[in-house]
Amino acid sequence: MMTRREFMDKAALGTAGLAIASTAKSYGQIMGSNNRLNFAVIGLNGRAYAHLSSLKANKANARISHVCDVESNILKKFADSTEREMGEAPKTEKDFRNILAMKEIDAITIATPDHWHAPMAIAGVQAGKHVYVEKPCSHNPAEGVMLIEAQKKTGKLVQMGSQQRSSPHSIEIVDKIHNGVIGRAYFAKAWYSNVRKSIGTGKEVPVPATLDWDLFQGPAPRQAYRDNVQPYNWHWFKIWGTGESLNNGTHEVDVCRWALGLDYPKSVTSIAGRYQFKDDWQFYDTMTTSFRYDDAMIAWEGKCCNGMKYYGRDRGSAIMGTTGTVVLDRDGYEIYDLKGKMTSEFKVGNKTESTDLVGRDSMTDAHFANFIAAIQKGEKLRQPVAQGNVAVTMLQLSNIAWETNRELHLDQTDGKVLHDAEAMKYWGREYEKGWAPKV
């Protein structure tokens, strides 16, 4: 397996290992020779099926030419689904570095485990690809900074998968909030509820023949394979995942700061714990976190093992102002007066649920349409990574506040923790030798 340096050197020379020769067929798929972009989807379990659905919805302007995963059975299943949905069979690949070496690929989408998001996106723009990366765009704050720097250096587009930014009704009501529909908005509360089950206590077992465990781990320090990690429970291990706050809280906290027109807060506090089960889960199942500004505040509450709803919703945001409140989720919004009487509402008609691990919806279709139009026509991205990274860093700071068990005071220009060397140790991470991303 070539090192990252070897790969980048070869890519620069146009001679990377599996780069495809410019046959007449492959030339006909290069952007500019027709109107459809060639996409490679990387990380094919769960959320990738929403990428497939949305690329199908945008089929007039995009095709899935390649699919990539470190697990062969997942790769085959997704490739078969792609052929059925898109009407043509994609090429399959295990190693994303080979994908990046292929000149005919215009854009990649990343739905891998969290620890791969930033390193893969950085490598993607450095290889000349546009990138659609699922939230969170990084595993830790330092990676978010590196990804933004890489995007600026290369000029390639990076859209983060906060699809509510492309929701027509969300755009409409946020604009109304900015124009005073509830007076001056000053408090936003977001929440997420689910009934996740225990992941149990895993044991070390031989790596399945279908899985490239070394490539799965990539930039993360090496661990023995355990039988309760793949294909989803990596979320709850600190070495690969980021906890429920980043897995789901990122969406609604981003909506809250969008509605209030805020960036980094002055301080962050968190109270959290693992209460429902005693198992290998390394994060919390319950968290309340608060972000304080000079004249406003944002709160997020995550309960991923108790499905109690607020406002009849298992996830959403309540934006409160001097003359009323807006309750907003992926399915619509309601406007209330100061006494809690509903004065207006809008419903999309399709109901989403927290237990859906795929998330196919019209918002994601629109988010992909925006990404494609940005590449082809110069349309402005609705969630460029520099914007999306603010909410990601805020929730990562919630995790740091939980880890250190204290309030964190921040530099509001970049989110860094002030006067707390211990907390800043969590700003970055340790990497497996030879795998650290570089800009």
N, C-alpha and C positions, 0 to 999 in steps of 0.2 A: 504494500500500500504506500503510495507516494506521500511525502510530507506536504504540509500546506505550502511551504516555501517552494518545493519542487513543482507543485501544481501551479502556483501563480507564475513562476518563471516560464513554464511550458505554455501556459495559457497566453502569456504575453507574446510568445513567439508563434502562437497559432499552431502548436504541435502537440497539444495535450492528448494523452493516451487514446481516448475513444472518440475524439472529435470526428464528425462525419464528413467525408469528402463532398465537395460541391457537385454532386450529380445533378442532372437536369431535374429530377424529382425533388431533391432537397432544396435546390435553388428556388423552385416554384413555391416553397413554403416560407421563404425568407421574407420578413416584413418589408413591404415596399413593392414586392412583386405581385401582391394581391392585398385585399383589404382585411384579412384576418390575421390576428396575432397568434403566434405559437406559444402556448402555455405549457409549463411543466408543473405538475402538482406534486409536492413533496410532503410525506407524512400522511398516510392514507387511512388512518383509523378515525372514525367518528366525524369530526368537523370537516374533514376533506370531502365528505359527501355533499355538504352544503356548497363547497367550492365547485364540485361537479355540477350540481343543480343550477348554480348561478352562471357558470360558464355555458351551460346549455341554454339558459335564458338569454344569453348574449352571443348565441351561436353565429349570428350574422357577422360578428366582428372578432370572434375568437374561436380557437380550437384547442383541444388538449392533445398535444403531439407526444408528450412523454409523461410518465408517472413513475414515482420513485418511493421506495420504502425499504427499510432494513429487514423487514420480516416477509419472507417469500409468500406465505399464504395470504397475508393481508394485501400484498402487492398484486397477486393474481386476481383476488376477488374484486379489487378496485378497478383493475385493468378491464376485467370482464364487464363490470358495470359501466365503465366509460364507453366501451364499444357499443353496448346496448343503447345508452343514452345519447351518445354523440354521433353514432352511425359510422364510426371508423375506429380501428384498434390503435391505441397509443403504443409507443415503444416503452419497454419497461427497463428499469435500472435500479440497482440496489444502492449504489454510492452516489450521493448528490454531487460530488466533485466531478464526476463524469458528465452529469447533466450540465453543470456550469461551463464545461469545456466545449459544449456544442453550440456553434455559431448560429444555427437556425432558430434557437430558442430565444424569444423576445422577453418573456417574463416568467417568473417563478412564483408559485404560491406556497406558503409555508404553514403547515398545520401539524408540525412535529411536537414532541414534548418541549416544554418551556426552555430548558437549558440550551436547546439548539436554536431558538428563534433569532437572537442577535448575531451569534457567530455565523449562522448560515446566511442571514440577510446581508451582513457585511461582506461575506465572500461573494454573494450574489451581485451586489452593485459593483464590486471590484472586478467581477468578470463581465460586466457590461449588461447585466440583466435589470429590468425593472422588477420590483418586489412587492407582493401583497403578503404581509405577515400578520398572522393572528395575534390577538392580544394574549398575554402581555408581550410587548415587543422586545423585552429583555428579561433575563433571570435576576438581574441586580442593577442598581442605578448606574454603575460605571459602564455597563454594556450599552445602556440606553444612550449615554453620552457618545460612546464610540460609534454607534450606529448612525446617529445624527451627523457626526463628523464625516463618516464614510459617505453618506448620502450627499452631503454638500460638496465633498471633494470630487465625486464622480458625476454628479448631476443627474443620476438616475432617480426615478420616482420610487418612493416607498410609501405605500398606503397601509395603515394599521387597521385590523379588522374590528373596529368599533362601528358596526354597521348602523347603529341608531343615528349616527351623524348623517346618514343618507335617507332616513325615514321622512317622507313628506310631512306627516303630521307632527313629527318631532321638530322639524325645521320650522314649521308654521307656528307651533305654540311657543317655542323658544324666542322666535321673533316677536310674538305678542308680549311675552314677558319683558323682553328688552324695551318694548314700547309702552310699558306701564300697565298691562292688563291687571296686575295685582299690586300696583303701586311700586314702591322700591323693594325688590326682592333681597332678603337678607339671610334667610336660613333655608338650607336644603337637606332633607333627610332621605337617604337611600337604603334599600334593604334587599335581602335575598334569603329565601327559605326553601329548604329541600328536605328529603328524608333519606339521605344516603345511608347505606348499610356499613357494617364493620368490614374492614379489610383483613381482619384476623391477624394471626401471627405466622409470618412466612418462614420457610426453611430453605436452606441452600440446597439446590438441586442442579443437575447438569443443564447447561444452556440448551434449549430446544434446537434441533437441527435446522429449523426454519428461520432462526433469528441470528443476525450478526450482532452479538452483544457488544463487541468492541466499538462498532460504528454507532450503535444506539447510544453508548455512553459518550463518545466523542470528546468534547471539551471537559467533561466532568471527571473528577478523580475516580479511578477504577474501584469497583465494588464486585463482590461475588454475586452471582445471579440468585435471586430468590423467587419463589413461586407465587408471590402476591404483588408483583410489580406491573407486569405487562398484561393487557395492552392499555389500561387506563389508570391504574392506581399509582403510577409514578407521580401523579399530581400531589400526592400527600407525603412525599419524601423530599426533604430539603435539598438534597443534592441535585435533583432534576426538576422538581415542581416549585410552586410559589404559594400554595395554599388557596383557600377559597376567595380570599380578598382579591387576589390577582386573577384567579380563574373566572370569577363572575363579578366581583365588586367593581372591577375596572370599568365595566359598561356604565353602571348607574352613577358612579362617582364622576365619570367624565361628563355625563348628562348634567349633573348638578353644577359642576364648575362652568360648563357651557352656558347654562341658564343664568348663573350669577355673574358671568363674565370675569371669572377669577383664574389665576394661575397658582403658583406655589403659595402655601399658607405660611403664617408666622410660626406655628407650632403644631405638633401632632401628638395625640395621646391614644393609647389602645389598652383595652382590657379584653383578654381572650383566654380560652382554655379548651382542653379536650375533655368533655364531660360525659358524652353519651356512651362511649365504648372505651375499653382499655385494649388497645391493639398496637399495631406497628405504625399507625397514623402519626406523623411527626408534627403536624400543625395543630391548629385549634378546630373545633367544630362550631364554636360560638365566638363571635368577636363584635365588640362595639368600638368604633374608632372615630375620633373627632379631629377636624382640621379648623384651626382658628385663624381668622383674618382680622384686620383692624376694625371693620364694621360689618362682618358677616361670619357665618360658620357653615360647615358641611359635616354631616354625620353619616356613617354607614354602619349598618347592623347586618351581620351574616349569621344565619342559623342553618347550617347545612344538614343537620340531623333532626330538625324539628320543623314541620311544615306549616306552622301557624302563619296565616296570611295577615297583611296589613292592607286596609282599604279593599279587601277582597282580592288582593293580588299577592302572588308569591314572590314577585320582584317588582321594583318600580322606584320612583322618585317623587317626593312631595316638595314643591318649591313654595315657600311661604314669604309673603310680603306685607307691606303696610296696609293693603286693602283687601287681601284675600290669599287664596292658595290654589296652586295648580298641582294636580296629581297626574303623573305622566308615566306610561309604560309603553311597551312595544305594540300594544293593541289599541292605544288611543289615549285620550286625556279627558280630565274633568276640571272645571273651574268652580271654586267655592268662594262665598263671601266670608267676611271675618267671623261670622257666627257658625260657619260650617254648612251653610245651605248651598246646594249645588245650583249654579246659575247657567251652566252650559256644559255640553259634553260632545265628544267625538269618538266613535268606535270604528276601527278598521273592519271588523267582522270576522277576522281569524284570530283565535286565541292561542297564545304561546304558553308553554309550561317550563318550569325549571328542570324537570326530569328529562327533557329532550336533550340528548347529548350531541345531536347533529346540528339542529337549528336552521333547517331550510326555511327561507322566508323571503318576502319581496324586498325587505330592507337589504339583505345580503345581495340579492339580484341588483338592486340599485347601486350598492356600494361597489360591486364589480363593474357595473356600467360606467360609473364615474371614473374608476381606475383606468378602464380601457379608453374612455374618451380623453382622459388626461394624457395618455401615451400617444394616441392618434391625432388629437386635435388641440392639445394644450389646455384642456379644461382644468380648472383649479381642483386639486384634490380636496375631498371633504374631511379626510383625517390623515394629513401628512404626518410622518412619524414624529417630527419635532413637536407637533401639537398633541398627538396621542400619548407621547412619552410623559407628559406632565402628570396625567392621572395615574399612569403606571408607576412613576416614581413616588407619587403620593401614597399609593397602597404598599409599595415596597418599604417606605418609611413607616407605615403602620406596622409592618412585620418587625422592623427594627425596634420600634417603640415597645412592642410586645416582648421581643427578645431581651431588651435591656431593662424592661420594667420601669420606664420613666418617660416623662414628657420630653420631647425633642424640640429644640428651638432651631429654626431654619434660616438660611440665607434665601430670601424670596426671589433672588435672581436665578438660582440654579438648583434649589432644593437641598443643598448640602447642610449637614448638621453642624451647628455652631458650638464651639468650645466643648466638644465631647469626643475625644479620641477613641474611646471604646466603641461608641455608636458608629463612628466612621469606619471601623474595621469591617462592618457589614456592607459598606458601600460597594465593594467588589467581591470577588470570590477567588478561590484557588482553582487552577486549571491543571488538567493532565498535561504532562510535559509534551511539548510539541503541538498542542492543540489550542493554545490561547489565541483569541482573535487579535488582529493588529490593524491599525489604521495608518 
